Every structure is written in structure tokens, then in C-alpha cells.
């Protein structure tokens, strides 16, 4: 670093830029996504040194990474603010860019706010929980309580060394029966590195499966709504633990060689705009797949934005179909939906003795379509006079849902405020351990099996041994192997 640049750094950030950071520090700490792309952008502009970048990414939570970055920026010279704003736009965090660059007079917030450190979680003893209810639009979350003489009092969310507990969040007063203490099983997200695919396995399976050797394998979009507008959506409680899920997804898909972008707390229109921009990215042309993860409150067929408005899932799938996203034609499009699809808790049923398996008739239906004479439009031809291949409107998709599609049983999705949701936990574990030699449809079957085996524990209540059941749908036309950490030698 030359002497001139050193002197510029000593001058620090301009005071107006420093005030803008302070004014928005609380929002930045909560919503800023500090990933490899953002850090690399700041390093490329000589705003962050390598040691600074390492210390930021070494933090265990997203909020702590944001906090540490905001401590560094004011000391990194007059260009630091503009470079940071450019990095926000490059990493598709336009809403934060707009917040920082709008004038204080526009929003009436001219009072500087000191950057605060993310709260550390105090150590405590094993907590106990309040019994869940079946209120609308709720995933399962966890609230710890400490028993006192004649009173059960809510307290802060402690960091526990033992398995943690979960409940459905509810605002209404609970009856004595609902206040029974209970615990639900929940393992912490595993951090085992993704196991690599072997060269022999790749060579023996690559010809019968989707092409999956680009680097990166594809682009991944994660939208995670954790905090909802209390005025626009008073019935939607914060999804405590949602930030754990999106961090787990960011890590596992980064290890699987996807270029991951995370967005938090978007309105329904914000989610729509984000997905439209993602679909239009030209990078899809040179990669072999894409991943979209949506985490929020939900109902059957839709998920909630932070403003309480619904985004229809069918619109999401349509955005990636062969007509609307041609750059992904014939490439696998992978979706994961962590949201409720109804109001009721699945209390499970008792298994009775019977055959090991049931024999149901196979009911396959052959394609009823017939080739006819057709018209001029149906016989479009390419430049060489050959018939142009036609595709169905929607194909090559697989979607995993945290809960079952509602009919009589509309199940809630179980979530733990310290460990994240059951579905994302099991997806993370199975991808890390099995993606090396298992195609994605079989991975989803294993996730279903692991979810099926989990249950709550609440003796003496109607919700004792509550259950969850995930499912997936697929229009994949080949086996989909992710071939983790394998790069073919050309």
C-alpha cells in the first residue's frame, strides 16, 4: 500500500457517510447479508485487507459479521462508503442501498445512532416450554420459561448445551392445560463438510444424469422472512430461528459450489421483484442448474411477505418454466419451501400390526397425446430444415415442502429458535452426508423418512407426540446428482 493511500485511510470516512451508517446501523445489523461476494467486492476496492475479511467471515452468526464489518468501514478512508454501497448493489441488496443513500430529511431520521454490538446469548440452564396451540399462520417456534412459585414466566432465549425445545408461537392467553411444560427433540445443525464425490462415481453416473459439472454448479437464491410488519401483518409472529435456516442453507449450497445470494425480510412485492431479477440473470446461461429457497409463514399454495400479502407459489414456478426462463431450459431447477401449508398440528396416529408393506395396484397412464397432421405453427423448422424440438411448458423441476399439502390435515412446519426448522435441519444433514453418491429425489425420500421419525413430547396434552411430514414433487426427467467437489479434467 503506497504512502498516499495510507494517508487517505488515516483521514477516515467522511462525516456525512459516517452518520448515514450510524443512522441505519440497527437495520444493517439485522438485514445485511455479509457473504463472500460482498467481502470480495470490498477487497477488490482495497477497502478490506485479507486479515479483516477473514476476521469478519470467522464470526459465527450473520449479525455478528455485519457488526464487525460496520466497525471496520468508518476507518477505511473516504472511498469506503461508496464502495460499500456499490457492493450492496452487486449483491442484490438494493433495499439497503436505497436506505443508505436517501437523504435524512426524506425519512425524518436525522438523529445519529451508535452502532450496537449484537446481543450475546447468556448461558443458562435447560429451559422448559409452553404448550403449542393451533393458531393460524404459525410455524413452530421456541419460547423458554423459568418456573417460579405459582408462576410460569417467559424469559430470554438461552443458549443450551442440551437438546432444545419448540412450540407454536401464540399471542392469546393460554389455559392451564396449554401451559404444560414439554420438550421437542432437536439436534443442532451439523457442520460436517460436504462429502466429496469420487472420480469413479462421477464417471459411472454422469452419462445417465443431468449435466452437473459447471463451476459454479448454478446460482442459488434464498429468501428468508423472519420479522413481519406489526402494523400490516399483526397476526404473523417473528420467525425466530429463521436466520439459522438461511445461514445453514447459505453454507451448504456454497460448499456444493453454488453462488448463493440471501435476502431477508421482503414484502410480497419485494419477493416478486427479487425472483424476477434472479430469473433474468445472464449467468444462468453458463451454469448447469439453479436453487431457490423460500422461508416464511405460509398457507397452502402461497407464502407471506413481511407486509402480510401472499406470494403465490404457482407464480414462482411459472417464472422458471421453459417459456419464462429460457436460459434454464433442460436444466434442473431445485426449490425448497420452508413454510406452513395449513393451520392444524399433525398429532399423528398409532401404528397397528399389519403387513410389512401394502400391495396397491400400479396405475400408470400412457401418454394420450397423438401426433396429428398439425398446422404450420406446429411444424416450425430450424435453420437446417430439421423440426424444432418442443418442450412442455414446465419441466425439470423438483420442489421439497416442509409440510403436507392441506386437505383435511393441514400441517404446520416445526421450527426451533436455536437450531432452525426440522425440514432444513434434515435437508442440511442429508445433503452433507449423502449428496456424494445419491441423486436428489432419493435425498428427498431420506429427508421425508427422517422427518417422519421425529416427534414432540408433551405428556398430558392433546399435542403429545406431535408430528410433521414433509413431501416433494418432481418433474425431473433424469437422475440429478450434485457431484459435490468434483471437477472433470478436460
N, C-alpha and C positions, 0 to 999 in steps of 0.2 A: 504494500500500500504506500503510495507516494506521500510526501510531506503535505502537499496541498489538500489532498483528500482527508488526511488526518486532521488538519486544522478545521476543515468543514465539519467533520464529525464532532469536534470539540465544541463547535457552536451549538450543536443540538438542533432539535426540531423547532420550527417557527412557532411562536406562541399561539397564533390562531389555530394552527393544526393540533398543537398540544391540547388546546381547550376542546376541540372537536372530539378528540379521542377520549378525554375525560368525561365529556358530556354524554357520550354513548357507551361508556365502559361497561355498565351493567348489562346492556343489551348485547354488546360484543362478547362478553364472557359467556353469556348463556347461549348465543346463537352462532357465533363464529365457528366455522369448521376449519381447523388447522390441520391440513393434510400435507402429503408430500409435495403436491403440485404447488400449493401456496408457498411453502417453505423454499422450494426450488426457484420459484419466481423471485423471491426476495434475495436469495443467494446470488442469482444471476445479475441482479442490480447492485451487488456489493453492499446490501443493507444488512444482511446477516452473515456472520462468519460461520465456518463449519462447526466450530465448537458451540456456538449459540444454537444453531439448528439442531444439533444432537441433544442439547440440554432441553430444548422445547419438546422434541418428539419423545424424549425419555419419560415425560410426565405420563402418569397412568390414566388420567381422565381428560376428556376434551376441554372441560372448563379450566383445568389447571394449565393445559397447553396454551389456551387463549390468554390466560392471565400472564403467563411468563412472556409470551410474545409482546403483550401490551406494556410490559415493563421494559423490554429492550427498545422498542420503536422510538420513544422520545429522545433517546440518547444516540440515535444513529444518523444524525445530520438532517439538513433541510429537505433532502430528497426522500426521506423515509416515508413521509405521509403519502405523497403522490405515488410512490412505488407500491405502498400497501394498498391504496385504492385500485391501482391497476391490477394487482394480484387478486383482489376481490372480484373484479370483472372477469378475469381469466378463469377463475374457479367457479364461475356462475353463482356468485353471491351478490347479485345486483341489488337486492333489498338493503344489504348492509352498506354497499357503496352509496346508494341514494341517501341513507341516513347520515352518513358522514359528510357528504358534500352539500347537503341542503343548508341554507343559512339558518342561524339560530332564531332569527325573527320569524321564520316561516312556521316553526312549530312552537314558538314561545318558550323554548327551553334554553335559556341563556346562562343558567347557573352551572358553573363547573362542578363536576362530581369526581372525587378522587377514585382512582382505580382501586377496587377492593379485591382482596385475595379470596379465592373460592373457599367456602367453608370446609374445614377439616371435619371428618366424622369422628366424634368422640368414641372412645372404647366403652363398651358396656357389657352387661350380662345378656344371657339369652332372653329374647323378647317373647311376648305372647300376643295373641291376636284377637281381633274382634271377628265374630262370625259373619260370613258373607250374606248379602241379600241378593235379590234378583232384579235390581233396578234396571231400567232401560239404558242402553248405550254404554255399558260398562265392560271394561276388561277387568281381570282380577289384579288388584294391587295389594300392597302390604302396608299395614299400619301396626307399629309396635305399641304395646301398652304395658304399664307397670302397675301391678295390683297394689292398692293401698287399703287401709282399713275401711271397709264399707264403700270402696270407690274403685272403679277402673278408669284410669286416666290415660289419655293419649300423650305420647311423648315423641321426641325426635327419633329419627331413623338411625339406629345404631349399627355399627359395623360388627358383625357377629362371626365368631370362629366356628360356629355350628351351623348345620343346615337351616336356612331361613324359612320364613313363612309368608303366606299370601292371603289376600282377601279381596272381595269385590268392594270397591270404594262406594260409599253411600253417604248422602248428606242428611237424610232424615234420621230422627231419633231411633235408637234400636231398643227392642224389647229385651227383657232379661234373657230369654232363650237365645236371641241373636247375639248376645254378648258373651256366649260361651267361648272360652279360650281354646285355640286349636293351632295346629301347625300343618303346613303342607310341605311335602318333600320338594327340595330344590337344590340341585347341585350347582356349584359355581361354574361359569363358562370355562371350558378347558383352554389351555394355552399351548397345547402340544402343537408343534409345527405341522403344517400340512405334509402328509407323507408323499414322497415323490413317486411318479410313475417310472417304471423301469423301461429301458430301451426295448427289451424283448416284448413287453406287454404292448407298447405303442405299435411296434412293427406288426404284431399279430392281430391288432384290432383296428388300426387306422383306416383300412380299406373298406370295412363294412360299417363305418360310423361316420357321423358328421365330421367334416374337416375342422380340426381344432389344434392348429399349431402356430397361429399368428402370435406375435408378441407386441402389444398385449393381446390376450385372448379376445378381449372385447371391452366395451365401455359398460360401466355399472352405475346406476342411479339409485340412491337411497333417499327417500323422503320420509322423515320421521316427525310426526306431530306429537309433542309432549305437553305443551302448555296451550290452553284454549282461552279465547277471549271471554272473560266472565260476564261481559255485557251481551255480546252477540250469541254466546253459547253457554248459558248458565248451567245447563244440565250436563255438560261434559267436564268431568273432573280431570285434573292433570294426570297424565300417564307416567307416573313416577316409575323409573326403571326403563322408560323408552330410550333414554340416552345410552343405556347399557347395550340395548339391542343394536342400535345403529353403529355403535363403536365395534361391537362383535362382528357385524356384517362388513364394516369397512376393512377390518383386519383380515378376515378370512378370504374375502374376494381379492384383496390386494395380494395376499400370498398365492392365490390361484391365478395371478397375473392379469387381473382386470384393473382398468383405470377407473378408480372409484370416486364419485362425487356425492357428497352428502348435503342434503338441505333439511333444515329443521323449521318447524312451526310455520307452515304455509297455509294461507287461506285456500278455499276450493279453487278460486281463480288463479292463485299463485301456483298451485299444483298443476293446473291445466297448462299454464304458460311454461312452467318448468319442463313438463313432459313434451310439449310441442317443440321447445328448443332442443331438447335431447334427441328427439326423433330426427331433427333436421341436421344434426351434426355430420359433417362430411367424413369424419373419421370412421363412420360405420362401413364405408366402402372397403377399407383395408384390413378390417378385423373379421373374426370368424363367428362372433356371437354378441349378445348383449344381455344384461341382467337389470331388472327393475324390481326394487323392494319398496313396498308401501306399508307404513306402520302408523296406525291411528285408531281412533274409535271407529266403529262401523256398524252397518246394518247389512242385511242380505243384498248383495249386488252393488254396494256403494261404501265409500269411506268418507269421514268427515274432515273438512278443513278446519282450521283454528277459528273460523268465523261461524261454525255451526252449519255451513252449507255442505251439501253432499256432492262428491265427485263419483260419477257412475263408472264402475269397473269396465263395463262393456265399451265405453268410450276409450278407456285406456288401451284395451286390447285392439280396438279398431285403429288406434293411432299407429300401431306397429304392424298392421296387416300388410299383405303384399301390394295393395294399392296405395296405401298412405305412407309406407316406409320402404320404398323400392330398394334402397341400399342394403336392406337386411333380408331380401328375398332369398329363400332356400337356406337361410342361416337360422340356427336355433335362437329363440327369444325366450328368456327364462324370467318368470315372475314369482315373487313371494309376497303374500298378503298377510300381514300380522294385524288382524282386526276381528272384532266380534261380527257375527253374521245373524245375530238374534238377541233375544232378551233372557232366555232361560238358562239356568245351570243344568248341565247334564249330571244327574245324580247316579247314573249307572244302573245296571240290573245284575241280579245274581246269576252266575253261570251254573247251569244244571248239567248233570251227567248226560252223555249222548255220544253219537259217533264222533270220531276224530275230525271228520270233515263232512260237509253235506255235498251231495251229488245233485247239482242242478243242471238242467239241460242247456247245452250250448246253443246260443241264439245268434248266429252270425247272419248278417244280411248282405248279400252281394250287391255290388254297385248296380243300381237300377237304370242308370243313365245309358243311353244308346247313341251310337254315332249315326247321325242322320245326314241328309244331303247338305243341310246348313245353308247359310246365306253368305254374302260377300264378306260381312264383318267377321263371321266365324272362321273364314278361311284366309285370314291375314297371313301374308308371307314375308319372310325376311329378305335381306338384300340378295341372298344367293338363291332365292326361289324356294327355299325349304319352308315348310309350315312352321310358324312361330309357336313355341311352346307356351301353353297357357297354364296358369296356376289358379288354384282355388283362392277365394278372397282372403281366407285366413288359414294359415298352416304353420307347422314347425314351431309351435308354442308349447310350453309346459308351465303350469302355474300351481304352486303349493299354497294352500289355505290353512291358516291356524285352526279353523273350526269348520264344522259341517255346514253345508247349505241348509237353511231352515225349511222345514215344513211343519210337522208337529213339534219337532225338537229343534230349537234354535239355540245353538250353544254359544257360550261366552268363551273368549280366549283368555287363558290363565297367564298372569304376569306377576313377576316378583320384583320389588323395587330395588333390590340389591343385585340380583342375578339376571334380570331380564325375563322375557317370556319363555314359557315351556317350549313353544314351537321353535323359536330362534335358537334357544339353547341346544335342542336336539339336532337342528339343522347344522349348526356350527360343529357340533361333535362329530356327526356322521360325515360331513364333508371333509373334515380334517383327517379322519381315520380311514375312510372308505373310497374317497374320490380317486385314489391311485389306480384302482382296478375295478371300479363299479360304475355302471352307467347311471345317469341322473334319475331315471324312472325307478330303478331299484333302490337308489339312495332315498327317494321319497317314500318308498314302501317301508324301508327301515325306520325312517322318521315316524311314520304312522305307527309302526309297532312299538317304538319307544314311548310315544305319546300315550298309546293305549294302555301301557303298563303303569303309567303314573296315576296317582290318585291322592286326594286330600285326606286329612284325618281330623275329624271334628266329632268326637263321641257325644251322643245325646242330642244331636241336632238333626234336622231334616237334610242337611247337606254333608253328613258324614260320608267320606269316601267319594267326594265329588270327582268327576271325570272330565276329560277333554278328548276330542277326537279330531285330528287333522285329516286333510284329504288333498288330492291333487287331480288336476285334469291335464290331458296331454293330446296334442295333435302332432307330436313328433313323428317323423317318418323313418328315422334311423335311430340306432343307439347313440346316446350323447355322452361321450366320455370327455372329461375336462383335461385329461393327461397332465396333471399338475407337475410343474417344474421340468417338463421335458421339452427340449428344443431340438428338432431334427437337424441333422448335419447335411447341408447341401453341398 
